Amino acid sequence: MQKRKVNFQVLKRKPVNSLFDFVLYFLKDSNLVIVEDTILNKSFIASEYTLPRYFSFLEIKTDWKRIPDGTYIKLEPDCIKQFVSLNQEKIMFQDLSFQLDFNKSDIPADKLMFSCENFQYETRKIKYDDILTFNITANLPIFQLYGIFTLYNDNRNILPDMICMKYNKTFYRYPYGNISSMDKLCLSSTNLVKNRIESYYAKLLLDQANFDYGFHLKYNNSAKTCLDLDEIKKKINDNNEVSLLDTLYYLSQCRSVDDINLNIFLLSPNIPEKIIEYENEGELHED
């Protein structure tokens, strides 16, 4: 075997805590590979052709592991899964639009048209004699968004497995539609760029709600709508039933986290247990 010599200039030694026993560095424009043994703190040089002498490449599979940038990865035989934040804001306020049907008798007669700061709706059509269709626009609070995204080996597409919100180390379901009971994003649009996480983030915030996937909020469709903020706050604080329209109106009037009764949001049951363990240990990355 032909010997090869590579010279390195060591500028600084620094201990590194690695997730892996071995790290392989594939050199650009070369078939050489630097193999780092993180346990023995030693390295050696091999090639792509001689690697099988040292490693038996079987099924690659790991549990969730935290990597240095604060995100999490999980390796599976046919894909890589990553748990990442979609935005940096701990809370933001976003204009969202909905088209909803309500029973006319459930809406106060003097509020069939309603408008105030951060919340308004208007009736566009009557579907049946007793059912009204409303177009609603509301400026609503959204906590920091997280998602699990899967990169498949065969097609290089990135697909979302789960979307949720996080605030104060608690994970909530995304509340405003387009998310299934398993916290999966509705992918009805054909205009998505499926190798960009940003396209899913934009779809979540810009698409009208798809009500095959309903709202994940504490509300009751049988409750009467009042659109009286003080009365709604009292109902929520007393854990009484509130209609969907009142719930959206209430949230649109919350301008900070302190204004929000967090019990109105639903906890997400779909966070991987290993990530919850990191969270409980205080190891989840915080900016």
BALOBA-1460 file (C-alpha; in Angstrom, 3 decimals):
// residues 287
<rec num="1" residu="m" x="0.000" y="0.000" z="0.000"/>
<rec num="2" residu="q" x="1.363" y="3.386" z="-0.960"/>
<rec num="3" residu="k" x="2.139" y="5.551" z="2.049"/>
<rec num="4" residu="r" x="0.840" y="9.087" z="2.141"/>
<rec num="5" residu="k" x="2.077" y="11.912" z="4.299"/>
<rec num="6" residu="v" x="-0.067" y="14.849" z="5.374"/>
<rec num="7" residu="n" x="1.347" y="17.712" z="7.431"/>
<rec num="8" residu="f" x="-0.855" y="19.561" z="9.931"/>
<rec num="9" residu="q" x="-0.043" y="22.709" z="11.834"/>
<rec num="10" residu="v" x="-1.634" y="22.514" z="15.274"/>
<rec num="11" residu="l" x="-2.562" y="26.019" z="16.322"/>
<rec num="12" residu="k" x="-4.477" y="25.228" z="19.487"/>
<rec num="13" residu="r" x="-5.514" y="22.138" z="21.384"/>
<rec num="14" residu="k" x="-9.021" y="22.079" z="22.713"/>
<rec num="15" residu="p" x="-10.983" y="19.161" z="24.242"/>
<rec num="16" residu="v" x="-14.238" y="18.392" z="22.442"/>
<rec num="17" residu="n" x="-17.190" y="16.470" z="23.839"/>
<rec num="18" residu="s" x="-18.493" y="14.488" z="20.883"/>
<rec num="19" residu="l" x="-21.768" y="12.662" z="20.441"/>
<rec num="20" residu="f" x="-19.967" y="9.964" z="18.481"/>
<rec num="21" residu="d" x="-17.166" y="7.466" z="19.156"/>
<rec num="22" residu="f" x="-15.647" y="8.102" z="15.730"/>
<rec num="23" residu="v" x="-15.778" y="11.115" z="13.417"/>
<rec num="24" residu="l" x="-14.845" y="10.819" z="9.722"/>
<rec num="25" residu="y" x="-13.510" y="13.832" z="7.829"/>
<rec num="26" residu="f" x="-13.646" y="13.403" z="4.040"/>
<rec num="27" residu="l" x="-11.050" y="15.681" z="2.469"/>
<rec num="28" residu="k" x="-12.101" y="17.835" z="-0.458"/>
<rec num="29" residu="d" x="-10.789" y="16.752" z="-3.889"/>
<rec num="30" residu="s" x="-9.250" y="13.641" z="-2.371"/>
<rec num="31" residu="n" x="-10.195" y="10.080" z="-1.455"/>
<rec num="32" residu="l" x="-8.416" y="10.456" z="1.888"/>
<rec num="33" residu="v" x="-10.358" y="10.270" z="5.124"/>
<rec num="34" residu="i" x="-9.214" y="11.415" z="8.556"/>
<rec num="35" residu="v" x="-10.618" y="9.072" z="11.199"/>
<rec num="36" residu="e" x="-10.857" y="10.593" z="14.684"/>
<rec num="37" residu="d" x="-11.237" y="8.288" z="17.660"/>
<rec num="38" residu="t" x="-12.910" y="10.584" z="20.197"/>
<rec num="39" residu="i" x="-12.553" y="8.066" z="23.031"/>
<rec num="40" residu="l" x="-8.784" y="7.522" z="22.688"/>
<rec num="41" residu="n" x="-8.275" y="11.077" z="21.429"/>
<rec num="42" residu="k" x="-6.305" y="9.805" z="18.441"/>
<rec num="43" residu="s" x="-6.619" y="10.118" z="14.666"/>
<rec num="44" residu="f" x="-5.350" y="8.255" z="11.631"/>
<rec num="45" residu="i" x="-5.592" y="8.572" z="7.864"/>
<rec num="46" residu="a" x="-7.423" y="6.094" z="5.669"/>
<rec num="47" residu="s" x="-9.061" y="6.227" z="2.265"/>
<rec num="48" residu="e" x="-12.563" y="5.595" z="1.034"/>
<rec num="49" residu="y" x="-11.359" y="2.200" z="-0.148"/>
<rec num="50" residu="t" x="-9.658" y="1.108" z="3.079"/>
<rec num="51" residu="l" x="-12.383" y="2.214" z="5.493"/>
<rec num="52" residu="p" x="-14.036" y="-1.242" z="5.421"/>
<rec num="53" residu="r" x="-10.883" y="-2.605" z="7.077"/>
<rec num="54" residu="y" x="-11.685" y="-0.589" z="10.173"/>
<rec num="55" residu="f" x="-15.462" y="-0.324" z="10.152"/>
<rec num="56" residu="s" x="-18.337" y="-2.634" z="9.390"/>
<rec num="57" residu="f" x="-21.116" y="-0.403" z="8.095"/>
<rec num="58" residu="l" x="-24.349" y="-1.942" z="9.294"/>
<rec num="59" residu="e" x="-27.714" y="-0.336" z="9.965"/>
<rec num="60" residu="i" x="-27.289" y="3.256" z="11.131"/>
<rec num="61" residu="k" x="-29.723" y="4.168" z="13.868"/>
<rec num="62" residu="t" x="-29.560" y="6.436" z="16.932"/>
<rec num="63" residu="d" x="-31.918" y="7.970" z="19.447"/>
<rec num="64" residu="w" x="-32.303" y="11.748" z="19.586"/>
<rec num="65" residu="k" x="-29.007" y="13.504" z="20.323"/>
<rec num="66" residu="r" x="-28.236" y="17.139" z="20.910"/>
<rec num="67" residu="i" x="-25.626" y="18.632" z="18.572"/>
<rec num="68" residu="p" x="-23.478" y="21.711" z="19.271"/>
<rec num="69" residu="d" x="-25.799" y="24.227" z="17.583"/>
<rec num="70" residu="g" x="-28.552" y="23.369" z="20.071"/>
<rec num="71" residu="t" x="-30.741" y="21.368" z="17.691"/>
<rec num="72" residu="y" x="-31.370" y="17.613" z="17.870"/>
<rec num="73" residu="i" x="-30.808" y="14.873" z="15.313"/>
<rec num="74" residu="k" x="-31.855" y="11.256" z="15.015"/>
<rec num="75" residu="l" x="-30.275" y="8.902" z="12.484"/>
<rec num="76" residu="e" x="-32.358" y="6.165" z="10.851"/>
<rec num="77" residu="p" x="-31.413" y="3.738" z="8.051"/>
<rec num="78" residu="d" x="-33.135" y="5.710" z="5.289"/>
<rec num="79" residu="c" x="-33.217" y="9.252" z="6.662"/>
<rec num="80" residu="i" x="-32.024" y="11.871" z="9.113"/>
<rec num="81" residu="k" x="-34.521" y="13.563" z="11.430"/>
<rec num="82" residu="q" x="-33.830" y="16.988" z="12.934"/>
<rec num="83" residu="f" x="-35.669" y="18.891" z="15.656"/>
<rec num="84" residu="v" x="-35.168" y="22.625" z="15.061"/>
<rec num="85" residu="s" x="-36.732" y="25.993" z="15.803"/>
<rec num="86" residu="l" x="-38.422" y="27.723" z="12.859"/>
<rec num="87" residu="n" x="-38.021" y="31.244" z="14.229"/>
<rec num="88" residu="q" x="-36.164" y="33.094" z="16.966"/>
<rec num="89" residu="e" x="-38.982" y="35.085" z="18.593"/>
<rec num="90" residu="k" x="-40.226" y="33.723" z="21.929"/>
<rec num="91" residu="i" x="-43.603" y="35.221" z="21.036"/>
<rec num="92" residu="m" x="-44.824" y="37.027" z="17.933"/>
<rec num="93" residu="f" x="-48.146" y="38.478" z="16.833"/>
<rec num="94" residu="q" x="-49.260" y="37.437" z="13.355"/>
<rec num="95" residu="d" x="-52.197" y="38.457" z="11.180"/>
<rec num="96" residu="l" x="-54.096" y="35.271" z="10.328"/>
<rec num="97" residu="s" x="-57.259" y="34.809" z="8.276"/>
<rec num="98" residu="f" x="-60.023" y="32.236" z="8.635"/>
<rec num="99" residu="q" x="-63.285" y="31.399" z="6.925"/>
<rec num="100" residu="l" x="-65.660" y="29.884" z="9.453"/>
<rec num="101" residu="d" x="-69.315" y="28.871" z="9.569"/>
<rec num="102" residu="f" x="-71.464" y="29.758" z="12.570"/>
<rec num="103" residu="n" x="-75.048" y="29.173" z="13.499"/>
<rec num="104" residu="k" x="-76.779" y="32.535" z="13.223"/>
<rec num="105" residu="s" x="-78.612" y="31.992" z="16.510"/>
<rec num="106" residu="d" x="-75.269" y="31.643" z="18.359"/>
<rec num="107" residu="i" x="-74.111" y="35.147" z="17.389"/>
<rec num="108" residu="p" x="-75.529" y="38.266" z="19.112"/>
<rec num="109" residu="a" x="-77.883" y="39.970" z="16.673"/>
<rec num="110" residu="d" x="-76.088" y="43.305" z="17.030"/>
<rec num="111" residu="k" x="-72.689" y="41.713" z="16.255"/>
<rec num="112" residu="l" x="-73.256" y="39.955" z="12.967"/>
<rec num="113" residu="m" x="-70.710" y="42.481" z="11.698"/>
<rec num="114" residu="f" x="-67.875" y="43.227" z="14.112"/>
<rec num="115" residu="s" x="-64.619" y="45.175" z="13.998"/>
<rec num="116" residu="c" x="-62.101" y="46.339" z="16.568"/>
<rec num="117" residu="e" x="-58.336" y="46.685" z="16.821"/>
<rec num="118" residu="n" x="-56.606" y="43.391" z="15.874"/>
<rec num="119" residu="f" x="-59.890" y="41.580" z="15.189"/>
<rec num="120" residu="q" x="-62.610" y="41.899" z="12.588"/>
<rec num="121" residu="y" x="-64.986" y="39.799" z="10.556"/>
<rec num="122" residu="e" x="-67.671" y="40.210" z="7.956"/>
<rec num="123" residu="t" x="-70.339" y="37.971" z="6.519"/>
<rec num="124" residu="r" x="-69.661" y="37.047" z="2.909"/>
<rec num="125" residu="k" x="-72.483" y="34.646" z="2.182"/>
<rec num="126" residu="i" x="-75.282" y="32.651" z="3.734"/>
<rec num="127" residu="k" x="-74.899" y="28.925" z="3.134"/>
<rec num="128" residu="y" x="-78.252" y="27.953" z="4.645"/>
<rec num="129" residu="d" x="-81.006" y="29.892" z="6.366"/>
<rec num="130" residu="d" x="-79.444" y="29.468" z="9.816"/>
<rec num="131" residu="i" x="-75.717" y="29.165" z="8.911"/>
<rec num="132" residu="l" x="-73.532" y="32.218" z="8.293"/>
<rec num="133" residu="t" x="-70.050" y="32.166" z="6.763"/>
<rec num="134" residu="f" x="-67.599" y="34.669" z="8.217"/>
<rec num="135" residu="n" x="-64.274" y="35.912" z="6.888"/>
<rec num="136" residu="i" x="-62.182" y="36.662" z="9.951"/>
<rec num="137" residu="t" x="-58.871" y="38.501" z="10.268"/>
<rec num="138" residu="a" x="-57.134" y="38.506" z="13.647"/>
<rec num="139" residu="n" x="-53.709" y="39.422" z="14.996"/>
<rec num="140" residu="l" x="-52.897" y="36.428" z="17.186"/>
<rec num="141" residu="p" x="-50.052" y="35.397" z="19.516"/>
<rec num="142" residu="i" x="-47.749" y="32.569" z="18.432"/>
<rec num="143" residu="f" x="-44.998" y="31.185" z="20.658"/>
<rec num="144" residu="q" x="-41.647" y="30.062" z="19.273"/>
<rec num="145" residu="l" x="-42.239" y="27.396" z="16.636"/>
<rec num="146" residu="y" x="-40.398" y="24.081" z="16.521"/>
<rec num="147" residu="g" x="-40.585" y="21.181" z="14.136"/>
<rec num="148" residu="i" x="-39.245" y="17.739" z="13.342"/>
<rec num="149" residu="f" x="-38.084" y="17.558" z="9.731"/>
<rec num="150" residu="t" x="-36.985" y="14.440" z="7.865"/>
<rec num="151" residu="l" x="-34.325" y="14.402" z="5.159"/>
<rec num="152" residu="y" x="-34.640" y="11.201" z="3.128"/>
<rec num="153" residu="n" x="-31.525" y="9.660" z="1.610"/>
<rec num="154" residu="d" x="-33.078" y="8.795" z="-1.749"/>
<rec num="155" residu="n" x="-34.668" y="12.083" z="-2.839"/>
<rec num="156" residu="r" x="-33.097" y="14.813" z="-0.655"/>
<rec num="157" residu="n" x="-36.516" y="16.296" z="0.112"/>
<rec num="158" residu="i" x="-37.118" y="17.728" z="3.575"/>
<rec num="159" residu="l" x="-40.582" y="16.851" z="4.888"/>
<rec num="160" residu="p" x="-42.202" y="17.988" z="8.159"/>
<rec num="161" residu="d" x="-43.102" y="15.300" z="10.702"/>
<rec num="162" residu="m" x="-44.356" y="17.584" z="13.451"/>
<rec num="163" residu="i" x="-44.938" y="21.271" z="14.226"/>
<rec num="164" residu="c" x="-45.436" y="22.671" z="17.736"/>
<rec num="165" residu="m" x="-44.957" y="25.807" z="19.852"/>
<rec num="166" residu="k" x="-42.738" y="26.202" z="22.902"/>
<rec num="167" residu="y" x="-42.852" y="28.656" z="25.754"/>
<rec num="168" residu="n" x="-41.018" y="28.370" z="29.087"/>
<rec num="169" residu="k" x="-39.932" y="24.789" z="28.354"/>
<rec num="170" residu="t" x="-43.523" y="23.716" z="27.701"/>
<rec num="171" residu="f" x="-44.565" y="22.448" z="24.277"/>
<rec num="172" residu="y" x="-48.012" y="23.319" z="22.911"/>
<rec num="173" residu="r" x="-49.850" y="22.352" z="19.772"/>
<rec num="174" residu="y" x="-49.945" y="24.979" z="17.052"/>
<rec num="175" residu="p" x="-53.449" y="26.340" z="17.713"/>
<rec num="176" residu="y" x="-54.728" y="27.975" z="14.522"/>
<rec num="177" residu="g" x="-55.466" y="25.172" z="12.037"/>
<rec num="178" residu="n" x="-53.525" y="23.354" z="9.283"/>
<rec num="179" residu="i" x="-52.118" y="20.917" z="11.867"/>
<rec num="180" residu="s" x="-53.441" y="17.378" z="12.410"/>
<rec num="181" residu="s" x="-54.093" y="15.591" z="15.706"/>
<rec num="182" residu="m" x="-50.566" y="14.176" z="15.356"/>
<rec num="183" residu="d" x="-49.177" y="17.730" z="14.960"/>
<rec num="184" residu="k" x="-48.446" y="17.153" z="11.276"/>
<rec num="185" residu="l" x="-48.641" y="20.046" z="8.823"/>
<rec num="186" residu="c" x="-51.303" y="19.871" z="6.096"/>
<rec num="187" residu="l" x="-49.457" y="19.619" z="2.754"/>
<rec num="188" residu="s" x="-52.340" y="20.363" z="0.388"/>
<rec num="189" residu="s" x="-50.430" y="23.091" z="-1.468"/>
<rec num="190" residu="t" x="-48.598" y="22.085" z="-4.636"/>
<rec num="191" residu="n" x="-46.364" y="25.174" z="-4.587"/>
<rec num="192" residu="l" x="-44.136" y="24.119" z="-1.698"/>
<rec num="193" residu="v" x="-40.382" y="24.012" z="-2.155"/>
<rec num="194" residu="k" x="-39.879" y="20.714" z="-0.376"/>
<rec num="195" residu="n" x="-36.197" y="21.082" z="0.386"/>
<rec num="196" residu="r" x="-36.591" y="24.325" z="2.344"/>
<rec num="197" residu="i" x="-37.860" y="24.530" z="5.910"/>
<rec num="198" residu="e" x="-38.725" y="28.184" z="5.268"/>
<rec num="199" residu="s" x="-41.451" y="27.163" z="2.813"/>
<rec num="200" residu="y" x="-43.279" y="25.195" z="5.517"/>
<rec num="201" residu="y" x="-42.945" y="28.085" z="7.951"/>
<rec num="202" residu="a" x="-44.474" y="30.456" z="5.389"/>
<rec num="203" residu="k" x="-47.298" y="28.030" z="4.589"/>
<rec num="204" residu="l" x="-48.177" y="27.704" z="8.268"/>
<rec num="205" residu="l" x="-48.515" y="31.466" z="8.729"/>
<rec num="206" residu="l" x="-49.923" y="32.538" z="5.371"/>
<rec num="207" residu="d" x="-52.372" y="29.804" z="4.329"/>
<rec num="208" residu="q" x="-55.983" y="29.997" z="5.425"/>
<rec num="209" residu="a" x="-56.829" y="27.287" z="7.930"/>
<rec num="210" residu="n" x="-57.727" y="23.899" z="6.476"/>
<rec num="211" residu="f" x="-60.528" y="22.578" z="8.664"/>
<rec num="212" residu="d" x="-59.875" y="18.966" z="7.916"/>
<rec num="213" residu="y" x="-57.354" y="19.927" z="10.615"/>
<rec num="214" residu="g" x="-59.171" y="22.053" z="13.188"/>
<rec num="215" residu="f" x="-58.130" y="24.478" z="15.899"/>
<rec num="216" residu="h" x="-56.108" y="23.142" z="18.831"/>
<rec num="217" residu="l" x="-57.575" y="25.436" z="21.483"/>
<rec num="218" residu="k" x="-59.844" y="24.964" z="24.475"/>
<rec num="219" residu="y" x="-63.258" y="26.009" z="23.199"/>
<rec num="220" residu="n" x="-66.728" y="24.537" z="22.834"/>
<rec num="221" residu="n" x="-68.810" y="24.840" z="19.679"/>
<rec num="222" residu="s" x="-72.015" y="24.663" z="21.690"/>
<rec num="223" residu="a" x="-71.142" y="27.710" z="23.811"/>
<rec num="224" residu="k" x="-72.897" y="30.976" z="23.006"/>
<rec num="225" residu="t" x="-70.780" y="33.785" z="21.561"/>
<rec num="226" residu="c" x="-70.830" y="37.084" z="23.454"/>
<rec num="227" residu="l" x="-67.838" y="39.106" z="22.119"/>
<rec num="228" residu="d" x="-67.635" y="40.816" z="25.517"/>
<rec num="229" residu="l" x="-63.970" y="40.798" z="26.545"/>
<rec num="230" residu="d" x="-64.533" y="41.056" z="30.294"/>
<rec num="231" residu="e" x="-67.091" y="38.257" z="30.242"/>
<rec num="232" residu="i" x="-64.814" y="36.067" z="28.110"/>
<rec num="233" residu="k" x="-61.869" y="36.595" z="30.460"/>
<rec num="234" residu="k" x="-64.028" y="35.614" z="33.422"/>
<rec num="235" residu="k" x="-65.209" y="32.442" z="31.657"/>
<rec num="236" residu="i" x="-61.655" y="31.442" z="30.757"/>
<rec num="237" residu="n" x="-60.287" y="32.153" z="34.230"/>
<rec num="238" residu="d" x="-63.176" y="30.177" z="35.768"/>
<rec num="239" residu="n" x="-62.567" y="27.327" z="33.302"/>
<rec num="240" residu="n" x="-66.030" y="27.713" z="31.791"/>
<rec num="241" residu="e" x="-66.941" y="26.955" z="28.187"/>
<rec num="242" residu="v" x="-66.093" y="29.582" z="25.576"/>
<rec num="243" residu="s" x="-67.003" y="29.614" z="21.889"/>
<rec num="244" residu="l" x="-64.369" y="29.529" z="19.160"/>
<rec num="245" residu="l" x="-65.193" y="33.059" z="17.995"/>
<rec num="246" residu="d" x="-64.868" y="34.386" z="21.563"/>
<rec num="247" residu="t" x="-61.590" y="32.483" z="21.995"/>
<rec num="248" residu="l" x="-60.062" y="34.044" z="18.881"/>
<rec num="249" residu="y" x="-61.334" y="37.480" z="19.904"/>
<rec num="250" residu="y" x="-59.815" y="37.070" z="23.377"/>
<rec num="251" residu="l" x="-56.420" y="36.023" z="21.995"/>
<rec num="252" residu="s" x="-56.410" y="38.931" z="19.536"/>
<rec num="253" residu="q" x="-56.676" y="41.337" z="22.460"/>
<rec num="254" residu="c" x="-53.690" y="39.810" z="24.290"/>
<rec num="255" residu="r" x="-50.633" y="41.942" z="23.596"/>
<rec num="256" residu="s" x="-48.088" y="40.162" z="25.812"/>
<rec num="257" residu="v" x="-47.578" y="36.764" z="27.412"/>
<rec num="258" residu="d" x="-48.797" y="38.180" z="30.712"/>
<rec num="259" residu="d" x="-52.199" y="38.860" z="29.125"/>
<rec num="260" residu="i" x="-52.687" y="35.219" z="28.117"/>
<rec num="261" residu="n" x="-54.204" y="32.475" z="30.218"/>
<rec num="262" residu="l" x="-51.963" y="29.659" z="28.958"/>
<rec num="263" residu="n" x="-54.598" y="27.045" z="29.815"/>
<rec num="264" residu="i" x="-56.347" y="28.031" z="26.603"/>
<rec num="265" residu="f" x="-53.633" y="26.220" z="24.622"/>
<rec num="266" residu="l" x="-53.359" y="22.428" z="24.327"/>
<rec num="267" residu="l" x="-50.200" y="20.595" z="25.319"/>
<rec num="268" residu="s" x="-48.538" y="18.619" z="22.540"/>
<rec num="269" residu="p" x="-48.388" y="14.856" z="23.265"/>
<rec num="270" residu="n" x="-46.115" y="14.197" z="20.283"/>
<rec num="271" residu="i" x="-42.730" y="15.485" z="21.504"/>
<rec num="272" residu="p" x="-40.154" y="12.634" z="21.516"/>
<rec num="273" residu="e" x="-39.510" y="11.351" z="25.038"/>
<rec num="274" residu="k" x="-35.751" y="11.787" z="24.699"/>
<rec num="275" residu="i" x="-36.153" y="15.490" z="23.939"/>
<rec num="276" residu="i" x="-38.465" y="15.835" z="26.938"/>
<rec num="277" residu="e" x="-35.707" y="14.254" z="29.045"/>
<rec num="278" residu="y" x="-33.232" y="16.853" z="27.808"/>
<rec num="279" residu="e" x="-35.802" y="19.527" z="28.578"/>
<rec num="280" residu="n" x="-36.321" y="18.295" z="32.123"/>
<rec num="281" residu="e" x="-32.568" y="18.220" z="32.626"/>
<rec num="282" residu="g" x="-32.332" y="21.814" z="31.455"/>
<rec num="283" residu="e" x="-30.281" y="20.803" z="28.415"/>
<rec num="284" residu="l" x="-32.548" y="22.101" z="25.673"/>
<rec num="285" residu="h" x="-30.714" y="24.911" z="23.907"/>
<rec num="286" residu="e" x="-31.869" y="28.385" z="24.888"/>
<rec num="287" residu="d" x="-30.715" y="31.527" z="23.096"/>
